[in-house]
């Protein structure tokens, strides 16, 4: 493992995850979705109130305002687009994941947000 997941690999790999999270959060701004995580581990949250990532410090911050229907819709739409996100919203990047695959995922998320803009806007109820 130390030969594959070496210090030379870890830094750039986690930086790619940080960039992915930043790109997703830009898409989610103004919506009831947000993304948290660190490095190559991410979690998409669907809420009734539109929390910002810095408002989430533990699962309890999300669980009281979680929107299960929106979370399931996101999960189903990502599946239909060819991307596996766990139903709870967790994602874990893998080493061979290409930049093209990450870009395609970001594009699928952007299409989801555009398609459901009236549903996911912070003031939507």
Number of C-alpha atoms within 10 A of each C-alpha: 5 6 7 10 12 10 11 9 12 15 12 12 19 16 14 17 21 19 14 22 24 14 15 21 19 13 20 21 15 17 24 24 29 24 24 21 16 12 19 20 16 20 18 25 27 28 23 21 19 22 23 18 15 9 10 15 10 8 9 10 12 18 13 10 15 21 17 16 11 19 20 16 15 23 20 16 18 18 13 11 16 12 16 16 19 16 15 14 17 16 16 14 17 11 12 8 10 11 11 9 12 16 13 15 19 17 15 18 20 17 15 18 19 13 11 14 15 13 15 24 19 18 13 13 9
